[in-house]
Structures are given as structure tokens and as C-alpha cells.
Amino acid sequence: MDHDENRDQTPQQRPQTYELPTERYGAITQYQFDAKGNVKVASGEFRKSELCTKHGLLPRDLRKVDTGHTIVPLILVRKNSILINLLHIRALIKADTVLLFDVIGSTDSHTQSVFMYDLEGKLRQGSKAMGGLPYELRAFEAILISVTSALESEMQVLRKMVNNLLVELEEGIDRDKLRQLLVYSKKLSTFEQKATLVRDALDEMLEQDEDLAGMYLSEKLQKGSERPADQHDEVEMLLESYLKQTDEIVQTVENLSSNIRNTEEIVNIILDANRNSLMLLELKVSMLTLGIGSGALIAGLLGMNLKNFMEDSNAAFATVSMLAVSLSLLISATGLYRLRKTQRLTMWAEDNALGKKGGFSPPTKRL
């Protein structure tokens, strides 16, 4: 009966069913290293549900390594894996497998290729050649080496460019150099933020004893139980070593930023001094113009077509000329003197004015 009723309904009246879409990764390449260091490449789009089921992860864990969602460095320790997102490296480390995620067309492909070559070498060397470190810690160390090397190389390039520009600014200041200083300052600020985030991620990891103990995946797989929370000396020493390196990089960048700020302050002082010099020159010209104008006033008054009872005097021209020149010189000299007196900036006013007003007065020696 129900079947016949549904058949008689029009398409607009029939209930519609929708298939829920499964979220996919974009175009990415997966590099998978096995226990012997051999690599297998798989390219294309992958379902997040498949990755979660295969590797025992949660969807929110995969979001941590998705390049479109986060730029904050992360080291997440899960039951059977370690999820890492540090700069150009997005990896999943297991007891016998390393899975790398590389976005197709990424600008860090060259750096990641160098990292993969080093990772392959460390995994193939074995535990004995690497000081007894298990598989997962060898992979983790290769990641830390790549991250610190990338920060170090970028820092060296920035330091060279900034130091060269600061030396050029000491020789002369122009618009192009100031524009370059602004660009370098922005780049240095971005790099400082990136290096600081990496350092903070390593520092935060060192504070988590349970996560440090949980990074021994091989032992957990063999014995079926986790290490005690206070037995993680190898991982702690490993993290402290690279934390020190990243902290040195951050300190170097902070010193460069301080040098740039000091240079900007000095440049501003120089520009203010030049601006004050131009203003002072303008005031001097104004004083001289005022003096010349005062002398010209006398000539203008006597030049009117009015009787002034001086037309027949032989000494009138010389007298008026001397009077006009004297008045011009007097007004110009007075203005320049007052300007010079105002220009002087001293700690103590004349006649110990500050001392009389209750301010500080220089000490006097009594005989």
C-alpha cells in the first residue's frame, strides 16, 4: 500500500535522500618509509576517514597537519603514533613507519627533498649506529635537524642582508635604503615569530612527562605497555639539544631587530636635525627680510610725492640712506641674536633661573 502511494506522488512530493559527502584531502603526495628506510610514494586525493581508520587517528588530529588550517608548530603524541607539524614538515611517525605529507606545488619542496634524503639515511643506519635510538626517535631527530637547519640558513641570509644595509645607512641615508630597511624589518619580524613558535613548541613538549614517555612507540609495541612517566632521558636530552639551538636563533634574531630599531631611532634623530636646520635657515632669512623691509619702509615714505622740506638739502640723501641701512642692520642683528639665544639648549638657565624658582641648581664650591 505504501509502495503504491509513493509511486502515485509527483517528483516534487517524493521525499529526497542525500548522500553525505566524505571530506577529502586536496592534491597531496604521501611518502611512506618502512622499517628498513625504503620509501614508497603515493600521489592523489585521500579520504580523511581512510587515514583516520588506517592509522588510528581522530579527524581533529589530521586537521593539525592540514596546511590550509594552521601554521602553529605542533607535536602531538597519540597511542600508537606521533603527529608532527613543524615548518615545512608534516609527518606521522609510528613504531615501524614514517608517513610524510607533501602538498603538490609546495614552495618548500626542495627543503623537504633534502630532509627526505637525510631521513632515509638515518632509518637505514639502524639503532646501533645511531646510539641505540629506536626507529621513531631516529625519525624524530631527522625532523628536528631539518627544522633547525632551515631556520639557521634563513637566519644567516637575513642577518647578512640586514647587516649590509645597516652599514650602508651609516654612510648615507636615502629613500631606497629606508624602503629596504622597512622590507627587511617586516621579513625579520615574520621570521622571529616563526622561530619563536618552534622554540615554544619544543619547550612545551619538554614540560609534558607523559607525552615524552609515550614517544617510545617501539617499546610500547613490543611490551604492550607504556614507559613510566619519569623514564624519558633520551627524548629529553634530544629535545633540549635542539631547543638550545632554536633559542640561540631566536636570540640572534632579537638582536638584529634591536639593531634595526636603534638604527631607525638614529635615522629619525638625523632627519629631525636636518629638518631643524632647514627651519633655522628659514628663520634667519625671515629676520634678514624683516630688516631689509624696515629700511625700505623709510625709502618708501620719503619717495611719496609730498613735500617733506628736505628736497633742497645736500645732506638729506646721505642721512636718510645711513638711517635706513642702520635700521635694517639693527633689526636684523636683534632678530638673529634673539634666535641664537633661543637656539641654545642648556641644562641650566642663565643667572641660575631654575635655582631661583625652586628647581635644580648646580653645586657651588665654598672657599
Disulfide bonds with the S-S distance in Angstrom:
none
